[in-house]
Amino acid sequence: MKLDEIATVSGKGGLFKVLKPAKSGVILESLDEQKTKLVATPSHKMSVLSEISIYTTTKEGTVSLEQVLRKINSEFGNDTGIDAEADPAELKAFLKSVLPEYDDNRVYVSDIKKLLKWYAILMKHLPEVFADNKEEVKKD
């Protein structure tokens, strides 16, 4: 499974697997033990993870969420050593260690918390998302 098959819905916690289109929207299934199904209609604010970026101070201005998740995976594996509910200074230090050029004026602590929660969900329910990351790291 790839990040373009995983979505987040504003107002709904967690991540969702994109199952298929429906007449009124897109059918999603939660990535947890309950496997709750949801039809995301045009009134929902849904984002596919492959389309999300994190602001940086570089010339490009952003870096893809996928690149950041892969870097976290290659550096930390299963254990990031930090919880999403950690002190804001610790959360910022964590992201700075992973992405030194992140824009701390435009990336909020709540964004870093989401990043860590999403990473934990992916590692628990879809670790295969990072499977080719291990091969890329070995090639380097």
N, CA and C atoms as a LAMMPS dump frame, in Angstrom:
ITEM: TIMESTEP
0
ITEM: NUMBER OF ATOMS
420
ITEM: BOX BOUNDS ff ff ff
-5.0000000000000000e+02 5.0000000000000000e+02
-5.0000000000000000e+02 5.0000000000000000e+02
-5.0000000000000000e+02 5.0000000000000000e+02
ITEM: ATOMS id mol type element x y z
1 1 1 N 0.838 -1.181 0
2 1 2 C 0 0 0
3 1 3 C 0.886 1.249 0
4 2 1 N 0.42 2.282 -0.677
5 2 2 C 1.183 3.522 -0.785
6 2 3 C 0.425 4.662 -0.122
7 3 1 N 1.131 5.775 0.107
8 3 2 C 0.512 6.907 0.785
9 3 3 C -0.612 7.548 -0.011
10 4 1 N -0.672 7.317 -1.312
11 4 2 C -1.788 7.881 -2.077
12 4 3 C -3.07 7.061 -1.902
13 5 1 N -2.988 5.994 -1.113
14 5 2 C -4.159 5.178 -0.793
15 5 3 C -4.593 5.364 0.658
16 6 1 N -3.971 6.326 1.346
17 6 2 C -4.262 6.589 2.756
18 6 3 C -4.662 8.05 2.891
19 7 1 N -5.746 8.279 3.635
20 7 2 C -6.271 9.638 3.757
21 7 3 C -6.493 10.025 5.21
22 8 1 N -6.599 11.317 5.404
23 8 2 C -6.995 11.886 6.685
24 8 3 C -8.236 12.726 6.428
25 9 1 N -9.133 12.733 7.393
26 9 2 C -10.369 13.498 7.262
27 9 3 C -10.433 14.472 8.426
28 10 1 N -10.589 15.743 8.109
29 10 2 C -10.671 16.777 9.131
30 10 3 C -11.83 16.482 10.081
31 11 1 N -11.549 16.554 11.382
32 11 2 C -12.577 16.298 12.373
33 11 3 C -12.694 14.844 12.782
34 12 1 N -12.02 13.963 12.071
35 12 2 C -12.015 12.535 12.395
36 12 3 C -10.594 12.159 12.785
37 13 1 N -10.42 11.531 13.912
38 13 2 C -9.093 11.114 14.334
39 13 3 C -8.575 9.957 13.509
40 14 1 N -7.288 9.833 13.433
41 14 2 C -6.678 8.691 12.762
42 14 3 C -6.542 8.832 11.264
43 15 1 N -6.234 7.708 10.646
44 15 2 C -6.042 7.634 9.203
45 15 3 C -7.015 6.628 8.614
46 16 1 N -7.249 6.77 7.314
47 16 2 C -8.214 5.915 6.624
48 16 3 C -7.63 5.371 5.326
49 17 1 N -7.968 4.12 5.047
50 17 2 C -7.597 3.502 3.78
51 17 3 C -8.679 3.876 2.766
52 18 1 N -8.255 4.341 1.588
53 18 2 C -9.201 4.673 0.525
54 18 3 C -9.608 3.36 -0.132
55 19 1 N -10.901 3.015 -0.038
56 19 2 C -11.367 1.747 -0.601
57 19 3 C -11.795 1.894 -2.057
58 20 1 N -12.775 2.785 -2.303
59 20 2 C -13.228 2.966 -3.684
60 20 3 C -14.126 4.194 -3.768
61 21 1 N -14.281 4.711 -4.972
62 21 2 C -15.198 5.843 -5.142
63 21 3 C -16.647 5.384 -4.992
64 22 1 N -17.483 6.298 -4.561
65 22 2 C -18.926 6.036 -4.458
66 22 3 C -19.654 7.179 -5.157
67 23 1 N -20.948 7.028 -5.341
68 23 2 C -21.711 8.08 -6.018
69 23 3 C -21.617 9.409 -5.291
70 24 1 N -21.63 9.353 -3.967
71 24 2 C -21.648 10.595 -3.196
72 24 3 C -20.293 10.992 -2.621
73 25 1 N -19.246 10.244 -2.93
74 25 2 C -17.925 10.573 -2.397
75 25 3 C -16.955 9.421 -2.53
76 26 1 N -16.204 9.181 -1.46
77 26 2 C -15.197 8.121 -1.45
78 26 3 C -15.425 7.265 -0.207
79 27 1 N -15.37 5.944 -0.366
80 27 2 C -15.534 5.041 0.771
81 27 3 C -14.165 4.838 1.412
82 28 1 N -14.117 5.098 2.728
83 28 2 C -12.889 4.976 3.504
84 28 3 C -13.079 3.945 4.609
85 29 1 N -11.962 3.35 5.043
86 29 2 C -11.99 2.413 6.164
87 29 3 C -10.89 2.809 7.133
88 30 1 N -11.234 2.927 8.41
89 30 2 C -10.255 3.369 9.401
90 30 3 C -9.118 2.362 9.544
91 31 1 N -7.928 2.892 9.807
92 31 2 C -6.761 2.036 10.01
93 31 3 C -6.615 1.759 11.507
94 32 1 N -7.562 1.049 12.046
95 32 2 C -7.499 0.628 13.436
96 32 3 C -8.212 -0.712 13.558
97 33 1 N -8.344 -1.167 14.771
98 33 2 C -8.951 -2.477 14.991
99 33 3 C -10.437 -2.507 14.616
100 34 1 N -11.125 -1.365 14.727
101 34 2 C -12.56 -1.335 14.448
102 34 3 C -12.883 -1.411 12.958
103 35 1 N -11.985 -0.968 12.102
104 35 2 C -12.193 -0.973 10.641
105 35 3 C -13.511 -0.287 10.271
106 36 1 N -13.788 0.841 10.907
107 36 2 C -15.002 1.612 10.664
108 36 3 C -15.006 2.152 9.243
109 37 1 N -16.138 2.017 8.583
110 37 2 C -16.252 2.542 7.216
111 37 3 C -16.933 3.906 7.26
112 38 1 N -16.54 4.764 6.327
113 38 2 C -17.037 6.131 6.261
114 38 3 C -17.101 6.539 4.8
115 39 1 N -18.149 7.247 4.426
116 39 2 C -18.213 7.817 3.084
117 39 3 C -17.835 9.284 3.213
118 40 1 N -16.699 9.638 2.659
119 40 2 C -16.243 11.026 2.672
120 40 3 C -16.912 11.74 1.502
121 41 1 N -17.775 12.659 1.836
122 41 2 C -18.507 13.425 0.823
123 41 3 C -17.759 14.725 0.529
124 42 1 N -18.192 15.462 -0.48
125 42 2 C -17.541 16.737 -0.769
126 42 3 C -17.541 17.715 0.417
127 43 1 N -18.44 17.535 1.371
128 43 2 C -18.468 18.427 2.535
129 43 3 C -17.376 18.094 3.55
130 44 1 N -16.787 16.894 3.469
131 44 2 C -15.663 16.537 4.332
132 44 3 C -14.381 17.126 3.764
133 45 1 N -13.484 17.518 4.642
134 45 2 C -12.169 17.967 4.173
135 45 3 C -11.233 16.756 4.265
136 46 1 N -11.026 16.113 3.13
137 46 2 C -10.212 14.903 3.058
138 46 3 C -8.91 15.206 2.329
139 47 1 N -7.802 14.701 2.884
140 47 2 C -6.503 14.859 2.229
141 47 3 C -5.838 13.501 2.127
142 48 1 N -5.273 13.215 0.974
143 48 2 C -4.515 11.989 0.776
144 48 3 C -3.085 12.29 1.239
145 49 1 N -2.48 11.372 2
146 49 2 C -1.171 11.639 2.593
147 49 3 C -0.096 11.995 1.569
148 50 1 N -0.187 11.438 0.378
149 50 2 C 0.838 11.729 -0.638
150 50 3 C 0.782 13.179 -1.122
151 51 1 N -0.303 13.886 -0.808
152 51 2 C -0.45 15.276 -1.25
153 51 3 C -0.115 16.286 -0.156
154 52 1 N 0.252 15.817 1.029
155 52 2 C 0.548 16.704 2.153
156 52 3 C 2.039 17.018 2.173
157 53 1 N 2.355 18.277 2.477
158 53 2 C 3.741 18.723 2.57
159 53 3 C 3.97 19.448 3.891
160 54 1 N 5.227 19.566 4.253
161 54 2 C 5.613 20.301 5.457
162 54 3 C 6.42 21.515 5.014
163 55 1 N 6.083 22.668 5.573
164 55 2 C 6.773 23.913 5.216
165 55 3 C 8.232 23.879 5.639
166 56 1 N 9.084 24.396 4.757
167 56 2 C 10.507 24.507 5.053
168 56 3 C 10.988 25.916 4.716
169 57 1 N 12.207 26.197 5.107
170 57 2 C 12.813 27.494 4.797
171 57 3 C 13.684 27.403 3.553
172 58 1 N 13.588 26.318 2.821
173 58 2 C 14.373 26.127 1.611
174 58 3 C 13.763 26.901 0.442
175 59 1 N 14.475 26.922 -0.661
176 59 2 C 13.99 27.594 -1.86
177 59 3 C 12.667 26.991 -2.344
178 60 1 N 12.541 25.655 -2.234
179 60 2 C 11.319 24.972 -2.664
180 60 3 C 10.134 25.344 -1.771
181 61 1 N 10.39 25.605 -0.504
182 61 2 C 9.337 26.02 0.419
183 61 3 C 8.607 24.911 1.144
184 62 1 N 8.672 23.686 0.626
185 62 2 C 8.021 22.546 1.291
186 62 3 C 8.796 21.265 1.006
187 63 1 N 8.509 20.267 1.801
188 63 2 C 9.012 18.921 1.551
189 63 3 C 7.823 17.98 1.766
190 64 1 N 7.736 16.927 0.971
191 64 2 C 6.577 16.033 1.054
192 64 3 C 6.555 15.277 2.382
193 65 1 N 5.343 15.021 2.847
194 65 2 C 5.154 14.24 4.068
195 65 3 C 5.806 12.871 3.908
196 66 1 N 5.722 12.302 2.72
197 66 2 C 6.315 10.987 2.478
198 66 3 C 7.814 10.995 2.746
199 67 1 N 8.515 12.031 2.286
200 67 2 C 9.959 12.121 2.528
201 67 3 C 10.254 12.196 4.019
202 68 1 N 9.463 12.966 4.747
203 68 2 C 9.677 13.115 6.186
204 68 3 C 9.398 11.792 6.899
205 69 1 N 8.308 11.126 6.55
206 69 2 C 7.986 9.834 7.162
207 69 3 C 9.085 8.809 6.888
208 70 1 N 9.589 8.794 5.675
209 70 2 C 10.659 7.844 5.327
210 70 3 C 11.947 8.148 6.095
211 71 1 N 12.227 9.428 6.291
212 71 2 C 13.426 9.792 7.042
213 71 3 C 13.272 9.372 8.505
214 72 1 N 12.089 9.597 9.074
215 72 2 C 11.835 9.152 10.453
216 72 3 C 12.033 7.649 10.536
217 73 1 N 11.509 6.925 9.558
218 73 2 C 11.619 5.475 9.556
219 73 3 C 13.069 5.02 9.447
220 74 1 N 13.837 5.652 8.583
221 74 2 C 15.224 5.221 8.417
222 74 3 C 16.076 5.561 9.64
223 75 1 N 15.736 6.635 10.347
224 75 2 C 16.521 7.026 11.519
225 75 3 C 16.049 6.384 12.819
226 76 1 N 14.748 6.141 12.94
227 76 2 C 14.203 5.688 14.221
228 76 3 C 13.532 4.325 14.181
229 77 1 N 13.137 3.837 13.008
230 77 2 C 12.457 2.549 12.933
231 77 3 C 11.149 2.553 13.692
232 78 1 N 10.934 1.536 14.536
233 78 2 C 9.675 1.402 15.279
234 78 3 C 9.522 2.389 16.424
235 79 1 N 10.632 2.886 16.968
236 79 2 C 10.566 3.714 18.173
237 79 3 C 11.18 5.088 17.934
238 80 1 N 10.315 6.102 17.884
239 80 2 C 10.81 7.469 17.677
240 80 3 C 11.423 8.034 18.949
241 81 1 N 11.135 7.394 20.082
242 81 2 C 11.677 7.873 21.345
243 81 3 C 10.928 9.076 21.9
244 82 1 N 9.833 9.438 21.256
245 82 2 C 9.051 10.583 21.709
246 82 3 C 7.573 10.293 21.498
247 83 1 N 6.766 10.798 22.391
248 83 2 C 5.319 10.614 22.325
249 83 3 C 4.69 11.88 21.766
250 84 1 N 3.571 11.746 21.084
251 84 2 C 2.887 12.898 20.501
252 84 3 C 2.434 13.894 21.567
253 85 1 N 2.34 13.456 22.806
254 85 2 C 1.908 14.351 23.886
255 85 3 C 3.095 14.933 24.656
256 86 1 N 4.286 14.851 24.116
257 86 2 C 5.481 15.375 24.773
258 86 3 C 5.439 16.899 24.832
259 87 1 N 6.359 17.445 25.571
260 87 2 C 6.5 18.893 25.722
261 87 3 C 6.727 19.54 24.343
262 88 1 N 6.113 20.689 24.073
263 88 2 C 6.275 21.349 22.772
264 88 3 C 7.737 21.556 22.357
265 89 1 N 8.598 21.883 23.3
266 89 2 C 10.015 22.082 22.973
267 89 3 C 10.647 20.768 22.494
268 90 1 N 10.266 19.651 23.115
269 90 2 C 10.78 18.342 22.698
270 90 3 C 10.277 17.98 21.309
271 91 1 N 8.998 18.273 21.045
272 91 2 C 8.427 17.978 19.73
273 91 3 C 9.144 18.765 18.639
274 92 1 N 9.392 20.034 18.896
275 92 2 C 10.102 20.872 17.917
276 92 3 C 11.527 20.369 17.711
277 93 1 N 12.187 19.972 18.801
278 93 2 C 13.555 19.445 18.695
279 93 3 C 13.573 18.156 17.878
280 94 1 N 12.554 17.316 18.068
281 94 2 C 12.464 16.077 17.3
282 94 3 C 12.371 16.382 15.809
283 95 1 N 11.433 17.269 15.436
284 95 2 C 11.269 17.577 14.015
285 95 3 C 12.522 18.242 13.46
286 96 1 N 13.176 19.07 14.254
287 96 2 C 14.412 19.739 13.826
288 96 3 C 15.499 18.701 13.551
289 97 1 N 15.514 17.612 14.335
290 97 2 C 16.523 16.567 14.11
291 97 3 C 16.252 15.792 12.821
292 98 1 N 14.967 15.674 12.469
293 98 2 C 14.583 14.936 11.262
294 98 3 C 14.623 15.84 10.032
295 99 1 N 14.159 17.069 10.221
296 99 2 C 14.034 18.019 9.115
297 99 3 C 14.563 19.376 9.592
298 100 1 N 15.888 19.555 9.587
299 100 2 C 16.492 20.779 10.136
300 100 3 C 15.958 22.068 9.509
301 101 1 N 15.538 21.99 8.262
302 101 2 C 15.085 23.197 7.565
303 101 3 C 13.582 23.435 7.672
304 102 1 N 12.888 22.742 8.591
305 102 2 C 11.449 22.985 8.709
306 102 3 C 11.22 24.423 9.182
307 103 1 N 10.123 25.016 8.735
308 103 2 C 9.797 26.408 9.057
309 103 3 C 9.024 26.442 10.372
310 104 1 N 9.714 26.797 11.456
311 104 2 C 9.065 26.759 12.764
312 104 3 C 8.032 27.869 12.963
313 105 1 N 7.934 28.798 12.029
314 105 2 C 6.889 29.818 12.1
315 105 3 C 5.584 29.33 11.475
316 106 1 N 5.678 28.366 10.573
317 106 2 C 4.49 27.895 9.846
318 106 3 C 4.101 26.464 10.184
319 107 1 N 4.986 25.721 10.847
320 107 2 C 4.677 24.355 11.275
321 107 3 C 4.405 24.423 12.774
322 108 1 N 3.17 24.148 13.142
323 108 2 C 2.752 24.266 14.537
324 108 3 C 2.998 22.977 15.305
325 109 1 N 3.009 23.092 16.634
326 109 2 C 3.18 21.922 17.496
327 109 3 C 2.085 20.894 17.194
328 110 1 N 0.87 21.354 16.918
329 110 2 C -0.222 20.425 16.589
330 110 3 C 0.089 19.629 15.321
331 111 1 N 0.799 20.239 14.379
332 111 2 C 1.207 19.536 13.155
333 111 3 C 2.219 18.433 13.476
334 112 1 N 3.144 18.735 14.375
335 112 2 C 4.161 17.749 14.761
336 112 3 C 3.497 16.586 15.499
337 113 1 N 2.512 16.9 16.335
338 113 2 C 1.765 15.848 17.042
339 113 3 C 1.071 14.934 16.045
340 114 1 N 0.426 15.534 15.027
341 114 2 C -0.239 14.734 13.986
342 114 3 C 0.762 13.855 13.257
343 115 1 N 1.91 14.423 12.919
344 115 2 C 2.963 13.671 12.231
345 115 3 C 3.343 12.436 13.041
346 116 1 N 3.57 12.601 14.337
347 116 2 C 3.954 11.476 15.186
348 116 3 C 2.825 10.455 15.327
349 117 1 N 1.587 10.932 15.464
350 117 2 C 0.452 10.014 15.565
351 117 3 C 0.285 9.224 14.273
352 118 1 N 0.383 9.904 13.144
353 118 2 C 0.243 9.224 11.855
354 118 3 C 1.356 8.205 11.667
355 119 1 N 2.578 8.571 12.045
356 119 2 C 3.695 7.64 11.913
357 119 3 C 3.435 6.381 12.747
358 120 1 N 2.959 6.564 13.982
359 120 2 C 2.676 5.42 14.851
360 120 3 C 1.577 4.526 14.252
361 121 1 N 0.541 5.139 13.697
362 121 2 C -0.546 4.369 13.071
363 121 3 C -0.003 3.573 11.879
364 122 1 N 0.797 4.218 11.046
365 122 2 C 1.358 3.533 9.88
366 122 3 C 2.263 2.376 10.297
367 123 1 N 3.095 2.604 11.314
368 123 2 C 3.994 1.532 11.771
369 123 3 C 3.208 0.358 12.349
370 124 1 N 2.098 0.65 13.021
371 124 2 C 1.316 -0.418 13.644
372 124 3 C 0.471 -1.182 12.638
373 125 1 N -0.192 -0.455 11.728
374 125 2 C -1.17 -1.099 10.852
375 125 3 C -0.712 -1.299 9.409
376 126 1 N 0.261 -0.524 8.953
377 126 2 C 0.735 -0.64 7.565
378 126 3 C 2.254 -0.486 7.469
379 127 1 N 3.013 -1.296 8.189
380 127 2 C 4.465 -1.137 8.129
381 127 3 C 5.03 -1.367 6.727
382 128 1 N 4.256 -2.046 5.868
383 128 2 C 4.723 -2.289 4.494
384 128 3 C 4.881 -0.99 3.708
385 129 1 N 4.281 0.095 4.173
386 129 2 C 4.461 1.394 3.52
387 129 3 C 5.943 1.755 3.493
388 130 1 N 6.668 1.288 4.511
389 130 2 C 8.092 1.609 4.62
390 130 3 C 9.002 0.49 4.124
391 131 1 N 8.433 -0.59 3.598
392 131 2 C 9.234 -1.749 3.186
393 131 3 C 10.29 -1.393 2.164
394 132 1 N 9.939 -0.637 1.133
395 132 2 C 10.935 -0.285 0.124
396 132 3 C 11.921 0.742 0.654
397 133 1 N 11.591 1.416 1.763
398 133 2 C 12.507 2.359 2.383
399 133 3 C 13.75 1.638 2.884
400 134 1 N 13.579 0.437 3.438
401 134 2 C 14.713 -0.342 3.941
402 134 3 C 15.65 -0.689 2.787
403 135 1 N 15.075 -1.011 1.626
404 135 2 C 15.899 -1.355 0.458
405 135 3 C 16.659 -0.122 -0.04
406 136 1 N 15.993 1.058 -0.038
407 136 2 C 16.645 2.295 -0.47
408 136 3 C 17.8 2.646 0.433
409 137 1 N 17.619 2.462 1.759
410 137 2 C 18.661 2.787 2.712
411 137 3 C 19.853 1.877 2.509
412 138 1 N 19.597 0.582 2.229
413 138 2 C 20.695 -0.36 1.995
414 138 3 C 21.496 -0.004 0.744
415 139 1 N 20.819 0.545 -0.278
416 139 2 C 21.502 0.889 -1.528
417 139 3 C 22.453 2.058 -1.357
418 140 1 N 22.143 2.973 -0.43
419 140 2 C 22.959 4.173 -0.231
420 140 3 C 24.335 3.879 0.31
